[in-house]
Amino acid sequence: MAPRKNWSAAGAWWRALVLVLAAWVVVAAIALASYLSLSVVAVPIVVGVVLTIGFVVAVVGVHQAFWLGFLALLPGVAVLVGAVQYAPEAALEFRGERAEVTVADVEVSGKRHEFDLVRTADGVALGETLVYQGSSPPYAVGTTLAVLVDPEGEVSMEVADRVDPAGKMALLLAGGGAWSVIGAYAARRGLLRRRQGKSLHDTPALY
C-alpha cells in the first residue's frame, strides 16, 4: 500500500499544539469552575467530567487508537481531583479561621459521619459539623483536633492537616503535563502511521 500524504509535518505539529493547548484550557476551565462555585462541589465535578471526556475524544480522534484515549483517562483523574479541590483548600488556607476543637457527639447514617464539635478552650459549640464519608473515621467522641473554618461559609470545614492546596496544585499540574505529552504523542504517531500507509485502528506501537 502506498504511503498516504494527507498529513504534513506542519499539520501534525499544529494538531499537537492544539491538543496541548486544549489540555491546559480544560485544566483552567475546571479550576475556574471550582473557584466560581466554592459552595457547590457538584458544579466543577460535572464540568470536569464533561471536559475530560471531550479531551479524551479529541485524542482518540487524532489517530483513532482507543488505547491512547484510555491512557488519557489516568491523568484526567489527577486533573479532576487537583482542580476540584485546589480552590476550596486554597480558600481555607488563605482566609480560614483555625480552631482547636473536641468531638462532642457523632451522628452516623450509613458511611456518612457528622461530628459535632466544641471549642476546646471554652466549650462553645461550632455552628457547623465535620463530615466524614467512609467506614472507619479517624475521629471519635473526645478526640481533639484542629480545624479550619471558612468565615464566609462558602467552603465546608476541614481538618487543618488535611488542607494541602500546594499538593492539589502539584497534582493538577502533573495531570496537565501528562495530557500534554499524550496529546503531542498522538499527533506524532498519527503522522508517522499515515506516512507509512498503516491503519490507525491497531494495538499500541511506541513510535
Secondary structure, 3 states (H helix, E strand, C coil): CCCCCCCCHHHHHHHHHHHHHHHHHHHHHHHHHHHHCCCCCHHHHHHHHHHHHHHHHHHHHHHCCHHHHHHHHHHHHHHHHHHHHHHHHHHHHHHCEEEEEEEEEEEEECCEEEEEEEECCCCCECCCCEEEECCCCCCCCCCEEEEEECCCCCCCCEEHHHCCHHHHHHHHHHHHHHHHHHHHHHHHHHHHHHHCCCCCCCCCCCC
